[in-house]
Amino acid sequence: MADYNSVRMGQAGVRTAQIDEGLRAHMNKVYGLMSAGLGVTAIVAWFVGSNPALLAQIFGSPLKWVVMFAPLAVVFGFSAMINRLSQSAAQGVFFLFAALMGLSISYIFAAYTGISIAQTFLVTAIAFAGLSLYGYTTKRNLSGMGTFLVMGLIGLIVASIVNIFLGSPAVMFAISVIGVLIFAGLTAYDTQNIKTTYVQMAAGGDSEWLGKSAIMGALSLYLNFLNMFMFLLQFMGNRE
């Protein structure tokens, strides 16, 4: 990933002011979509989680496996098909994914107190804001940590799936600690990557591509926020 300042200064035929104005609009769209996605997730999770009969029907049957793995299937399929989807279709899939994620984490409203969920969300929001701001403003090139973080993320996913069957508290604790660190790093890395990618492609003026790029950026930051929240909840959540 090229350094932001060198790309910004090297764009022939595109004025710096235009790039900066477009970048602000692009990042506002990314954060707006991410926030809307989190809102959809929260509403679905609260609705299902506050309905004991519905919650038992979902998580007390084999349907729970579909609910747990459906978001993973959708996000991988979405990433593979993004170039063939229209911008409106991509945005629709993003919100469908957010709703499925809300369904898959709805159990937290039965497992943890509402106050501890709210407190964890606030801590996550503060941490996310600081990390994303760092990724946006730092002059340091964070691309070197990208490969390391992705490899760590793959290992984390595998360990999490294995521990579904093992049910080891020690392994879950280790996964939570490592998970918080990985998604903290990814928050800063992805923010810088979204910013730099926009600057690299701004001269092309492809609004359709830039729109889908904003959706993919929102998806990346959404996943970072939600995973940080879920891992922090393991430490900060007071169980019912």
JOMORA-V152025 format. One record per residue. N is the residue number from 1. D_FIRST is the distance of its C-alpha to the first C-alpha in whole Angstrom. Layout:
# JOMORA-V152025
N,D_FIRST ; N,D_FIRST
This chain:
# JOMORA-V152025
1,0 ; 2,4 ; 3,7 ; 4,9 ; 5,12 ; 6,11 ; 7,10 ; 8,13 ; 9,15 ; 10,14 ; 11,15 ; 12,19 ; 13,21 ; 14,20 ; 15,21 ; 16,19 ; 17,22 ; 18,21 ; 19,18 ; 20,19 ; 21,21 ; 22,20 ; 23,17 ; 24,20 ; 25,21 ; 26,18 ; 27,18 ; 28,22 ; 29,22 ; 30,19 ; 31,21 ; 32,25 ; 33,24 ; 34,23 ; 35,26 ; 36,28 ; 37,27 ; 38,28 ; 39,31 ; 40,32 ; 41,31 ; 42,34 ; 43,36 ; 44,37 ; 45,36 ; 46,39 ; 47,41 ; 48,41 ; 49,41 ; 50,44 ; 51,46 ; 52,48 ; 53,49 ; 54,46 ; 55,44 ; 56,47 ; 57,47 ; 58,43 ; 59,43 ; 60,46 ; 61,46 ; 62,43 ; 63,42 ; 64,40 ; 65,38 ; 66,37 ; 67,36 ; 68,34 ; 69,32 ; 70,32 ; 71,29 ; 72,27 ; 73,28 ; 74,27 ; 75,23 ; 76,23 ; 77,25 ; 78,23 ; 79,19 ; 80,21 ; 81,23 ; 82,21 ; 83,21 ; 84,24 ; 85,25 ; 86,26 ; 87,25 ; 88,28 ; 89,28 ; 90,25 ; 91,26 ; 92,29 ; 93,27 ; 94,25 ; 95,29 ; 96,30 ; 97,28 ; 98,28 ; 99,32 ; 100,32 ; 101,30 ; 102,33 ; 103,35 ; 104,34 ; 105,34 ; 106,37 ; 107,39 ; 108,38 ; 109,40 ; 110,43 ; 111,42 ; 112,41 ; 113,42 ; 114,41 ; 115,41 ; 116,39 ; 117,36 ; 118,36 ; 119,36 ; 120,33 ; 121,31 ; 122,32 ; 123,30 ; 124,27 ; 125,27 ; 126,27 ; 127,25 ; 128,22 ; 129,22 ; 130,22 ; 131,19 ; 132,17 ; 133,18 ; 134,17 ; 135,13 ; 136,14 ; 137,16 ; 138,14 ; 139,13 ; 140,12 ; 141,8 ; 142,8 ; 143,6 ; 144,9 ; 145,11 ; 146,10 ; 147,12 ; 148,15 ; 149,15 ; 150,15 ; 151,18 ; 152,19 ; 153,20 ; 154,21 ; 155,24 ; 156,24 ; 157,25 ; 158,27 ; 159,29 ; 160,30 ; 161,31 ; 162,33 ; 163,35 ; 164,36 ; 165,39 ; 166,39 ; 167,39 ; 168,39 ; 169,38 ; 170,37 ; 171,34 ; 172,34 ; 173,33 ; 174,31 ; 175,29 ; 176,29 ; 177,28 ; 178,25 ; 179,24 ; 180,24 ; 181,22 ; 182,19 ; 183,19 ; 184,19 ; 185,16 ; 186,15 ; 187,16 ; 188,14 ; 189,11 ; 190,11 ; 191,12 ; 192,9 ; 193,7 ; 194,10 ; 195,11 ; 196,7 ; 197,8 ; 198,12 ; 199,11 ; 200,10 ; 201,13 ; 202,15 ; 203,17 ; 204,18 ; 205,20 ; 206,20 ; 207,22 ; 208,22 ; 209,18 ; 210,17 ; 211,20 ; 212,19 ; 213,16 ; 214,17 ; 215,20 ; 216,17 ; 217,15 ; 218,19 ; 219,19 ; 220,17 ; 221,18 ; 222,21 ; 223,21 ; 224,20 ; 225,23 ; 226,25 ; 227,25 ; 228,25 ; 229,28 ; 230,29 ; 231,29 ; 232,30 ; 233,33 ; 234,34 ; 235,35 ; 236,36 ; 237,38 ; 238,41 ; 239,43 ; 240,46
